Amino acid sequence: MKVPYFDLPAQIRSVRPELDAAIARTLDNCSFCLGPDVVAFERDFAAFCGAPHAVGFNSGTSALHVALLLLGVGPGDEVITTPFTFVATSWAISYVGARPVYVDIDDATCNLDPALVERAITPRTKAIMPVHLYGQPCDLDAIGAIAQKHGLPLVEDAAQAHGALWRGRPVGTFGAISGFSFYPGKNLGACGEAGALVTTDAAFAERARSLREHGARVRYYHDEVGYNYRMEGIQGAVLGVKLKYLAAWTAARRRIARRYAELLRDTPLKLQTELAGSESARHVFVVRHPRRDELKAHLEKNGVGAALHYPVPLHLQKCYAPLGYKAGDFPVAEAAARECLSLPMFAELTDDQLAYVAAQVRTFFKT
Ligand SMILES: *Cc1c(COP(=O)(O)O)cnc(C)c1O
């Protein structure tokens, strides 16, 4: 049997007639940059998040970049964030000329450790940027309380956490601004690049719309230096179709995660903890073991796709050498980078495939 890490063709097949019709509509109306389908998707995605405003972007990275611009973060400023994430979280900080200040993660969730956040705050700190890694919400009570106490805005990187719940409420509105990604591999994926900025603040939303479109509220009248960060019309149309299925896909991911947990319970693997009061969007199903690389090779040899999220923490990336961090600075993140392995996780994963993956994991530990 073959089990891919992620079966995008199966997902596309499942909604293909609707995607064809939506894309054809865009070819008819020729609204290729923003346009009515983007407007409709923004409205629907905001509703999905329980937020008053969603602004469509051409990527999650650009949405996060604009989030920090809206908060006035700039050169000389610091933003507290996690070293264990996809690099784009830190790109947003670097793009505005600020400095990422890393804080180690919590071993149970691989998310920013709230207990370590407060002592990283300095007079230069301008924001806290947690990531809901793997779809698991951060401890938003603890991080929110620290942010509030110090008057610091929270920017949620929700790129992996569409529909993840914290105390019954979707993530993305706990901070001043949040960024979502619709990269094709995310829980809600475009047929290309796309992202969104979500906010409860009308003024932020309005300026975000201007910044994504060359800094102009009125065409050819440029209030400030802006960007070409518009969402494409075709992506708005595609996302509008897929959004209708997101709740069902997320429910399927949660069911698969529960089943994995049952089947792997008595193996030597360490599983991720879901914090009390939270429900993960289950973007990635991570297991941990010191022999991670051997296990990955074993799975691949037997037709099971597996992935690493992420093999090198950001403080040890070449691009961030100028920040002056060294190995050993964030031991929990460094151990996670060595031990985490992502098993196949997608809504279309069948029970047979799931059982096969679990059986292959068991075989590895028996030999
Ligand atoms: C995917 C991702 C991003 C960036 O989103 P893009 O749409 O690929 O630009 C940012 N942060 C995290 C945690 C991500 O997983």
The ligand as an SDF file (V2000), in Angstrom:
LIG
                    3D

 15 15  0  0  0  0  0  0  0  0999 V2000
    2.5070   28.5830    5.6110 C   0  0  0  0  0  0  0  0  0  0  0  0
    2.9380   29.4230    6.7660 C   0  0  0  0  0  0  0  0  0  0  0  0
    3.1770   30.7920    6.6300 C   0  0  0  0  0  0  0  0  0  0  0  0
    3.2590   31.5010    5.3260 C   0  0  0  0  0  0  0  0  0  0  0  0
    2.2020   31.4060    4.5130 O   0  0  0  0  0  0  0  0  0  0  0  0
    2.3810   31.5070    2.9100 P   0  0  0  0  0  0  0  0  0  0  0  0
    0.9790   31.5960    2.4310 O   0  0  0  0  0  0  0  0  0  0  0  0
    3.0960   30.2870    2.4530 O   0  0  0  0  0  0  0  0  0  0  0  0
    3.1500   32.7530    2.6360 O   0  0  0  0  0  0  0  0  0  0  0  0
    3.4580   31.5140    7.7780 C   0  0  0  0  0  0  0  0  0  0  0  0
    3.5330   30.9250    8.9800 N   0  0  0  0  0  0  0  0  0  0  0  0
    3.3340   29.6150    9.1410 C   0  0  0  0  0  0  0  0  0  0  0  0
    3.4100   29.0280   10.5030 C   0  0  0  0  0  0  0  0  0  0  0  0
    3.0490   28.8110    8.0300 C   0  0  0  0  0  0  0  0  0  0  0  0
    2.8790   27.4990    8.2160 O   0  0  0  0  0  0  0  0  0  0  0  0
  1  2  1  0
  2  3  1  0
  2 14  2  0
  3  4  1  0
  3 10  2  0
  4  5  1  0
  5  6  1  0
  6  7  2  0
  6  8  1  0
  6  9  1  0
 10 11  1  0
 11 12  2  0
 12 13  1  0
 12 14  1  0
 14 15  1  0
M  END
$$$$
